[in-house]
Amino acid sequence: MEVDISGIKPGEMQVFEWRGKPVWIMKRTPEQLKGLEHTASEVADPESLKPYTMDLPDYCKNKSNNRGHVGHEETLVLVGICPHLGCSPSSKFTPGAQASLPDDWQGGFLCPCHGSTFDLAGRVFKNKPAPNNLDVPRYMYLSDTKIVIGKDEKGEA
């Protein structure tokens, strides 16, 4: 599925449907990317070694573990389905204390079903019902403003 991401502004997310699943594409701000340094010690699988339904594509494995495509680290592509019971988490991008979130919240996602929280790389926090991070589907850039979801240089997902 080809997607135009030119209209997504920093700090915003758009939802697309791929194979009947919500796919979130977010452009993270420099501050949001920096916040991932803070959450690295608080997430259960910071290097995404335990996949949910899809292995993390090699091009999203990077030194900072932000799960963004090499060369486009600000852009986050996730399947928006919680690995606990299949609910769709809500975006909670505003940092700081909020209901159902920790006081030092850096921004991320909250699953309304059982309270699992995920950072802005889709990594689940420790001691939450979700057993794994959110999936990153295969994708590739056709240009700086267009990506294909479900396909990369290695083929179809």
PyMOL CGO cylinders between C-alpha atoms (Angstrom):
from pymol import cmd
from pymol.cgo import CYLINDER

trace = [
    CYLINDER, 0.00, 0.00, 0.00, 1.50, 3.32, -1.08, 0.3, 1, 1, 1, 1, 1, 1,
    CYLINDER, 1.50, 3.32, -1.08, 1.13, 6.22, 1.36, 0.3, 1, 1, 1, 1, 1, 1,
    CYLINDER, 1.13, 6.22, 1.36, 1.85, 9.93, 0.98, 0.3, 1, 1, 1, 1, 1, 1,
    CYLINDER, 1.85, 9.93, 0.98, 3.34, 11.20, 4.24, 0.3, 1, 1, 1, 1, 1, 1,
    CYLINDER, 3.34, 11.20, 4.24, 4.00, 14.77, 3.09, 0.3, 1, 1, 1, 1, 1, 1,
    CYLINDER, 4.00, 14.77, 3.09, 1.04, 16.11, 5.09, 0.3, 1, 1, 1, 1, 1, 1,
    CYLINDER, 1.04, 16.11, 5.09, 2.16, 14.68, 8.43, 0.3, 1, 1, 1, 1, 1, 1,
    CYLINDER, 2.16, 14.68, 8.43, 3.68, 17.47, 10.50, 0.3, 1, 1, 1, 1, 1, 1,
    CYLINDER, 3.68, 17.47, 10.50, 6.21, 16.92, 13.31, 0.3, 1, 1, 1, 1, 1, 1,
    CYLINDER, 6.21, 16.92, 13.31, 4.39, 15.72, 16.42, 0.3, 1, 1, 1, 1, 1, 1,
    CYLINDER, 4.39, 15.72, 16.42, 1.42, 14.44, 14.42, 0.3, 1, 1, 1, 1, 1, 1,
    CYLINDER, 1.42, 14.44, 14.42, 0.22, 10.99, 13.43, 0.3, 1, 1, 1, 1, 1, 1,
    CYLINDER, 0.22, 10.99, 13.43, -2.05, 9.67, 10.71, 0.3, 1, 1, 1, 1, 1, 1,
    CYLINDER, -2.05, 9.67, 10.71, -3.81, 6.32, 10.64, 0.3, 1, 1, 1, 1, 1, 1,
    CYLINDER, -3.81, 6.32, 10.64, -4.01, 4.17, 7.53, 0.3, 1, 1, 1, 1, 1, 1,
    CYLINDER, -4.01, 4.17, 7.53, -5.54, 0.74, 7.00, 0.3, 1, 1, 1, 1, 1, 1,
    CYLINDER, -5.54, 0.74, 7.00, -3.34, -2.10, 5.79, 0.3, 1, 1, 1, 1, 1, 1,
    CYLINDER, -3.34, -2.10, 5.79, -4.65, -5.66, 5.58, 0.3, 1, 1, 1, 1, 1, 1,
    CYLINDER, -4.65, -5.66, 5.58, -7.54, -4.67, 7.83, 0.3, 1, 1, 1, 1, 1, 1,
    CYLINDER, -7.54, -4.67, 7.83, -5.22, -3.34, 10.53, 0.3, 1, 1, 1, 1, 1, 1,
    CYLINDER, -5.22, -3.34, 10.53, -4.59, 0.23, 11.63, 0.3, 1, 1, 1, 1, 1, 1,
    CYLINDER, -4.59, 0.23, 11.63, -1.12, 1.44, 10.72, 0.3, 1, 1, 1, 1, 1, 1,
    CYLINDER, -1.12, 1.44, 10.72, 0.11, 4.54, 12.49, 0.3, 1, 1, 1, 1, 1, 1,
    CYLINDER, 0.11, 4.54, 12.49, 2.59, 6.83, 10.82, 0.3, 1, 1, 1, 1, 1, 1,
    CYLINDER, 2.59, 6.83, 10.82, 3.99, 9.52, 13.07, 0.3, 1, 1, 1, 1, 1, 1,
    CYLINDER, 3.99, 9.52, 13.07, 6.58, 12.23, 12.52, 0.3, 1, 1, 1, 1, 1, 1,
    CYLINDER, 6.58, 12.23, 12.52, 8.38, 12.58, 15.83, 0.3, 1, 1, 1, 1, 1, 1,
    CYLINDER, 8.38, 12.58, 15.83, 9.87, 15.88, 16.93, 0.3, 1, 1, 1, 1, 1, 1,
    CYLINDER, 9.87, 15.88, 16.93, 13.49, 16.14, 18.11, 0.3, 1, 1, 1, 1, 1, 1,
    CYLINDER, 13.49, 16.14, 18.11, 12.14, 16.47, 21.66, 0.3, 1, 1, 1, 1, 1, 1,
    CYLINDER, 12.14, 16.47, 21.66, 10.08, 13.30, 21.29, 0.3, 1, 1, 1, 1, 1, 1,
    CYLINDER, 10.08, 13.30, 21.29, 13.10, 11.40, 19.99, 0.3, 1, 1, 1, 1, 1, 1,
    CYLINDER, 13.10, 11.40, 19.99, 15.16, 12.69, 22.91, 0.3, 1, 1, 1, 1, 1, 1,
    CYLINDER, 15.16, 12.69, 22.91, 12.45, 11.46, 25.31, 0.3, 1, 1, 1, 1, 1, 1,
    CYLINDER, 12.45, 11.46, 25.31, 13.13, 7.92, 24.09, 0.3, 1, 1, 1, 1, 1, 1,
    CYLINDER, 13.13, 7.92, 24.09, 16.49, 8.06, 25.84, 0.3, 1, 1, 1, 1, 1, 1,
    CYLINDER, 16.49, 8.06, 25.84, 14.60, 8.50, 29.11, 0.3, 1, 1, 1, 1, 1, 1,
    CYLINDER, 14.60, 8.50, 29.11, 12.23, 5.58, 28.48, 0.3, 1, 1, 1, 1, 1, 1,
    CYLINDER, 12.23, 5.58, 28.48, 14.89, 3.07, 27.37, 0.3, 1, 1, 1, 1, 1, 1,
    CYLINDER, 14.89, 3.07, 27.37, 15.45, 1.82, 30.92, 0.3, 1, 1, 1, 1, 1, 1,
    CYLINDER, 15.45, 1.82, 30.92, 11.70, 1.65, 31.60, 0.3, 1, 1, 1, 1, 1, 1,
    CYLINDER, 11.70, 1.65, 31.60, 10.58, -0.52, 28.68, 0.3, 1, 1, 1, 1, 1, 1,
    CYLINDER, 10.58, -0.52, 28.68, 10.49, -4.31, 28.79, 0.3, 1, 1, 1, 1, 1, 1,
    CYLINDER, 10.49, -4.31, 28.79, 12.29, -4.97, 25.49, 0.3, 1, 1, 1, 1, 1, 1,
    CYLINDER, 12.29, -4.97, 25.49, 14.29, -1.86, 24.53, 0.3, 1, 1, 1, 1, 1, 1,
    CYLINDER, 14.29, -1.86, 24.53, 16.03, -3.55, 21.59, 0.3, 1, 1, 1, 1, 1, 1,
    CYLINDER, 16.03, -3.55, 21.59, 12.86, -5.23, 20.27, 0.3, 1, 1, 1, 1, 1, 1,
    CYLINDER, 12.86, -5.23, 20.27, 14.32, -8.72, 20.47, 0.3, 1, 1, 1, 1, 1, 1,
    CYLINDER, 14.32, -8.72, 20.47, 10.96, -10.45, 21.10, 0.3, 1, 1, 1, 1, 1, 1,
    CYLINDER, 10.96, -10.45, 21.10, 8.64, -9.89, 18.14, 0.3, 1, 1, 1, 1, 1, 1,
    CYLINDER, 8.64, -9.89, 18.14, 4.86, -9.92, 18.45, 0.3, 1, 1, 1, 1, 1, 1,
    CYLINDER, 4.86, -9.92, 18.45, 3.70, -11.09, 15.00, 0.3, 1, 1, 1, 1, 1, 1,
    CYLINDER, 3.70, -11.09, 15.00, 6.43, -9.54, 12.84, 0.3, 1, 1, 1, 1, 1, 1,
    CYLINDER, 6.43, -9.54, 12.84, 10.19, -9.43, 13.23, 0.3, 1, 1, 1, 1, 1, 1,
    CYLINDER, 10.19, -9.43, 13.23, 11.58, -5.92, 13.47, 0.3, 1, 1, 1, 1, 1, 1,
    CYLINDER, 11.58, -5.92, 13.47, 12.96, -5.05, 10.02, 0.3, 1, 1, 1, 1, 1, 1,
    CYLINDER, 12.96, -5.05, 10.02, 16.75, -4.76, 9.99, 0.3, 1, 1, 1, 1, 1, 1,
    CYLINDER, 16.75, -4.76, 9.99, 16.57, -1.17, 8.73, 0.3, 1, 1, 1, 1, 1, 1,
    CYLINDER, 16.57, -1.17, 8.73, 14.69, -0.19, 11.92, 0.3, 1, 1, 1, 1, 1, 1,
    CYLINDER, 14.69, -0.19, 11.92, 17.37, -1.60, 14.20, 0.3, 1, 1, 1, 1, 1, 1,
    CYLINDER, 17.37, -1.60, 14.20, 19.57, 1.33, 15.08, 0.3, 1, 1, 1, 1, 1, 1,
    CYLINDER, 19.57, 1.33, 15.08, 21.88, 2.43, 17.84, 0.3, 1, 1, 1, 1, 1, 1,
    CYLINDER, 21.88, 2.43, 17.84, 19.28, 4.62, 19.53, 0.3, 1, 1, 1, 1, 1, 1,
    CYLINDER, 19.28, 4.62, 19.53, 16.58, 1.88, 19.38, 0.3, 1, 1, 1, 1, 1, 1,
    CYLINDER, 16.58, 1.88, 19.38, 14.00, 4.41, 18.18, 0.3, 1, 1, 1, 1, 1, 1,
    CYLINDER, 14.00, 4.41, 18.18, 12.68, 1.85, 15.66, 0.3, 1, 1, 1, 1, 1, 1,
    CYLINDER, 12.68, 1.85, 15.66, 12.67, 4.37, 12.82, 0.3, 1, 1, 1, 1, 1, 1,
    CYLINDER, 12.67, 4.37, 12.82, 13.98, 3.59, 9.34, 0.3, 1, 1, 1, 1, 1, 1,
    CYLINDER, 13.98, 3.59, 9.34, 17.68, 4.37, 8.98, 0.3, 1, 1, 1, 1, 1, 1,
    CYLINDER, 17.68, 4.37, 8.98, 17.91, 7.86, 7.50, 0.3, 1, 1, 1, 1, 1, 1,
    CYLINDER, 17.91, 7.86, 7.50, 14.32, 8.65, 8.51, 0.3, 1, 1, 1, 1, 1, 1,
    CYLINDER, 14.32, 8.65, 8.51, 14.46, 8.09, 12.26, 0.3, 1, 1, 1, 1, 1, 1,
    CYLINDER, 14.46, 8.09, 12.26, 11.87, 10.79, 12.94, 0.3, 1, 1, 1, 1, 1, 1,
    CYLINDER, 11.87, 10.79, 12.94, 9.18, 8.77, 11.15, 0.3, 1, 1, 1, 1, 1, 1,
    CYLINDER, 9.18, 8.77, 11.15, 7.57, 5.96, 13.13, 0.3, 1, 1, 1, 1, 1, 1,
    CYLINDER, 7.57, 5.96, 13.13, 5.49, 3.27, 11.41, 0.3, 1, 1, 1, 1, 1, 1,
    CYLINDER, 5.49, 3.27, 11.41, 3.58, 0.88, 13.68, 0.3, 1, 1, 1, 1, 1, 1,
    CYLINDER, 3.58, 0.88, 13.68, 0.70, -1.56, 13.51, 0.3, 1, 1, 1, 1, 1, 1,
    CYLINDER, 0.70, -1.56, 13.51, -1.72, -0.05, 16.03, 0.3, 1, 1, 1, 1, 1, 1,
    CYLINDER, -1.72, -0.05, 16.03, -2.82, -3.29, 17.70, 0.3, 1, 1, 1, 1, 1, 1,
    CYLINDER, -2.82, -3.29, 17.70, -1.94, -4.08, 21.30, 0.3, 1, 1, 1, 1, 1, 1,
    CYLINDER, -1.94, -4.08, 21.30, -0.25, -7.48, 21.63, 0.3, 1, 1, 1, 1, 1, 1,
    CYLINDER, -0.25, -7.48, 21.63, -2.19, -8.21, 24.82, 0.3, 1, 1, 1, 1, 1, 1,
    CYLINDER, -2.19, -8.21, 24.82, -5.76, -8.68, 23.57, 0.3, 1, 1, 1, 1, 1, 1,
    CYLINDER, -5.76, -8.68, 23.57, -5.84, -6.89, 20.23, 0.3, 1, 1, 1, 1, 1, 1,
    CYLINDER, -5.84, -6.89, 20.23, -7.25, -3.52, 21.30, 0.3, 1, 1, 1, 1, 1, 1,
    CYLINDER, -7.25, -3.52, 21.30, -6.09, -0.34, 19.60, 0.3, 1, 1, 1, 1, 1, 1,
    CYLINDER, -6.09, -0.34, 19.60, -4.13, 1.94, 21.93, 0.3, 1, 1, 1, 1, 1, 1,
    CYLINDER, -4.13, 1.94, 21.93, -4.82, 5.68, 22.08, 0.3, 1, 1, 1, 1, 1, 1,
    CYLINDER, -4.82, 5.68, 22.08, -2.25, 8.33, 21.34, 0.3, 1, 1, 1, 1, 1, 1,
    CYLINDER, -2.25, 8.33, 21.34, -1.06, 10.21, 24.41, 0.3, 1, 1, 1, 1, 1, 1,
    CYLINDER, -1.06, 10.21, 24.41, 1.61, 12.48, 22.96, 0.3, 1, 1, 1, 1, 1, 1,
    CYLINDER, 1.61, 12.48, 22.96, 1.53, 15.21, 25.60, 0.3, 1, 1, 1, 1, 1, 1,
    CYLINDER, 1.53, 15.21, 25.60, 4.33, 14.70, 28.12, 0.3, 1, 1, 1, 1, 1, 1,
    CYLINDER, 4.33, 14.70, 28.12, 3.80, 15.02, 31.87, 0.3, 1, 1, 1, 1, 1, 1,
    CYLINDER, 3.80, 15.02, 31.87, 1.45, 13.65, 34.50, 0.3, 1, 1, 1, 1, 1, 1,
    CYLINDER, 1.45, 13.65, 34.50, -2.00, 12.58, 33.28, 0.3, 1, 1, 1, 1, 1, 1,
    CYLINDER, -2.00, 12.58, 33.28, -4.69, 10.15, 34.36, 0.3, 1, 1, 1, 1, 1, 1,
    CYLINDER, -4.69, 10.15, 34.36, -3.54, 6.51, 33.99, 0.3, 1, 1, 1, 1, 1, 1,
    CYLINDER, -3.54, 6.51, 33.99, 0.00, 7.62, 33.09, 0.3, 1, 1, 1, 1, 1, 1,
    CYLINDER, 0.00, 7.62, 33.09, 3.18, 8.08, 35.14, 0.3, 1, 1, 1, 1, 1, 1,
    CYLINDER, 3.18, 8.08, 35.14, 4.20, 11.54, 36.33, 0.3, 1, 1, 1, 1, 1, 1,
    CYLINDER, 4.20, 11.54, 36.33, 7.30, 11.50, 34.12, 0.3, 1, 1, 1, 1, 1, 1,
    CYLINDER, 7.30, 11.50, 34.12, 5.39, 10.48, 30.98, 0.3, 1, 1, 1, 1, 1, 1,
    CYLINDER, 5.39, 10.48, 30.98, 7.38, 11.33, 27.83, 0.3, 1, 1, 1, 1, 1, 1,
    CYLINDER, 7.38, 11.33, 27.83, 4.53, 10.74, 25.40, 0.3, 1, 1, 1, 1, 1, 1,
    CYLINDER, 4.53, 10.74, 25.40, 3.38, 7.54, 23.73, 0.3, 1, 1, 1, 1, 1, 1,
    CYLINDER, 3.38, 7.54, 23.73, 0.36, 5.27, 23.59, 0.3, 1, 1, 1, 1, 1, 1,
    CYLINDER, 0.36, 5.27, 23.59, -2.08, 3.92, 26.19, 0.3, 1, 1, 1, 1, 1, 1,
    CYLINDER, -2.08, 3.92, 26.19, -4.18, 0.82, 25.63, 0.3, 1, 1, 1, 1, 1, 1,
    CYLINDER, -4.18, 0.82, 25.63, -7.63, 1.51, 27.09, 0.3, 1, 1, 1, 1, 1, 1,
    CYLINDER, -7.63, 1.51, 27.09, -8.44, -2.18, 27.59, 0.3, 1, 1, 1, 1, 1, 1,
    CYLINDER, -8.44, -2.18, 27.59, -5.96, -3.10, 30.33, 0.3, 1, 1, 1, 1, 1, 1,
    CYLINDER, -5.96, -3.10, 30.33, -3.61, -0.15, 30.71, 0.3, 1, 1, 1, 1, 1, 1,
    CYLINDER, -3.61, -0.15, 30.71, -0.54, -1.19, 28.74, 0.3, 1, 1, 1, 1, 1, 1,
    CYLINDER, -0.54, -1.19, 28.74, 1.62, 1.79, 27.89, 0.3, 1, 1, 1, 1, 1, 1,
    CYLINDER, 1.62, 1.79, 27.89, 4.03, 2.15, 24.98, 0.3, 1, 1, 1, 1, 1, 1,
    CYLINDER, 4.03, 2.15, 24.98, 6.65, 4.81, 24.32, 0.3, 1, 1, 1, 1, 1, 1,
    CYLINDER, 6.65, 4.81, 24.32, 7.01, 6.78, 21.09, 0.3, 1, 1, 1, 1, 1, 1,
    CYLINDER, 7.01, 6.78, 21.09, 8.94, 3.88, 19.57, 0.3, 1, 1, 1, 1, 1, 1,
    CYLINDER, 8.94, 3.88, 19.57, 6.06, 1.48, 20.28, 0.3, 1, 1, 1, 1, 1, 1,
    CYLINDER, 6.06, 1.48, 20.28, 7.99, -0.31, 23.05, 0.3, 1, 1, 1, 1, 1, 1,
    CYLINDER, 7.99, -0.31, 23.05, 5.90, -1.61, 25.95, 0.3, 1, 1, 1, 1, 1, 1,
    CYLINDER, 5.90, -1.61, 25.95, 6.75, -0.48, 29.45, 0.3, 1, 1, 1, 1, 1, 1,
    CYLINDER, 6.75, -0.48, 29.45, 7.76, -3.03, 32.09, 0.3, 1, 1, 1, 1, 1, 1,
    CYLINDER, 7.76, -3.03, 32.09, 5.12, -4.74, 34.24, 0.3, 1, 1, 1, 1, 1, 1,
    CYLINDER, 5.12, -4.74, 34.24, 2.25, -4.16, 31.83, 0.3, 1, 1, 1, 1, 1, 1,
    CYLINDER, 2.25, -4.16, 31.83, -0.23, -6.73, 30.46, 0.3, 1, 1, 1, 1, 1, 1,
    CYLINDER, -0.23, -6.73, 30.46, 1.09, -6.49, 26.89, 0.3, 1, 1, 1, 1, 1, 1,
    CYLINDER, 1.09, -6.49, 26.89, 3.82, -9.10, 26.47, 0.3, 1, 1, 1, 1, 1, 1,
    CYLINDER, 3.82, -9.10, 26.47, 5.54, -7.48, 23.47, 0.3, 1, 1, 1, 1, 1, 1,
    CYLINDER, 5.54, -7.48, 23.47, 6.23, -4.22, 21.69, 0.3, 1, 1, 1, 1, 1, 1,
    CYLINDER, 6.23, -4.22, 21.69, 3.92, -2.98, 18.95, 0.3, 1, 1, 1, 1, 1, 1,
    CYLINDER, 3.92, -2.98, 18.95, 4.76, -4.39, 15.53, 0.3, 1, 1, 1, 1, 1, 1,
    CYLINDER, 4.76, -4.39, 15.53, 6.69, -2.46, 12.90, 0.3, 1, 1, 1, 1, 1, 1,
    CYLINDER, 6.69, -2.46, 12.90, 5.57, -3.67, 9.48, 0.3, 1, 1, 1, 1, 1, 1,
    CYLINDER, 5.57, -3.67, 9.48, 7.92, -3.93, 6.55, 0.3, 1, 1, 1, 1, 1, 1,
    CYLINDER, 7.92, -3.93, 6.55, 7.99, -0.71, 4.58, 0.3, 1, 1, 1, 1, 1, 1,
    CYLINDER, 7.99, -0.71, 4.58, 10.21, 1.19, 2.22, 0.3, 1, 1, 1, 1, 1, 1,
    CYLINDER, 10.21, 1.19, 2.22, 10.62, 4.74, 1.02, 0.3, 1, 1, 1, 1, 1, 1,
    CYLINDER, 10.62, 4.74, 1.02, 9.83, 5.54, -2.59, 0.3, 1, 1, 1, 1, 1, 1,
    CYLINDER, 9.83, 5.54, -2.59, 10.80, 9.17, -1.93, 0.3, 1, 1, 1, 1, 1, 1,
    CYLINDER, 10.80, 9.17, -1.93, 11.06, 11.44, 1.10, 0.3, 1, 1, 1, 1, 1, 1,
    CYLINDER, 11.06, 11.44, 1.10, 7.27, 11.84, 1.02, 0.3, 1, 1, 1, 1, 1, 1,
    CYLINDER, 7.27, 11.84, 1.02, 6.02, 8.42, -0.11, 0.3, 1, 1, 1, 1, 1, 1,
    CYLINDER, 6.02, 8.42, -0.11, 6.35, 5.02, 1.50, 0.3, 1, 1, 1, 1, 1, 1,
    CYLINDER, 6.35, 5.02, 1.50, 5.03, 1.57, 0.71, 0.3, 1, 1, 1, 1, 1, 1,
    CYLINDER, 5.03, 1.57, 0.71, 3.67, -0.38, 3.68, 0.3, 1, 1, 1, 1, 1, 1,
    CYLINDER, 3.67, -0.38, 3.68, 3.91, -4.16, 3.60, 0.3, 1, 1, 1, 1, 1, 1,
    CYLINDER, 3.91, -4.16, 3.60, 6.82, -4.36, 1.23, 0.3, 1, 1, 1, 1, 1, 1,
    CYLINDER, 6.82, -4.36, 1.23, 10.51, -3.64, 1.35, 0.3, 1, 1, 1, 1, 1, 1,
    CYLINDER, 10.51, -3.64, 1.35, 13.66, -4.46, -0.55, 0.3, 1, 1, 1, 1, 1, 1,
    CYLINDER, 13.66, -4.46, -0.55, 13.34, -8.08, 0.64, 0.3, 1, 1, 1, 1, 1, 1,
    CYLINDER, 13.34, -8.08, 0.64, 9.82, -8.47, -0.73, 0.3, 1, 1, 1, 1, 1, 1,
    CYLINDER, 9.82, -8.47, -0.73, 6.26, -8.62, 0.59, 0.3, 1, 1, 1, 1, 1, 1,
    CYLINDER, 6.26, -8.62, 0.59, 5.48, -8.82, 4.29, 0.3, 1, 1, 1, 1, 1, 1,
]
cmd.load_cgo(trace, "trace")
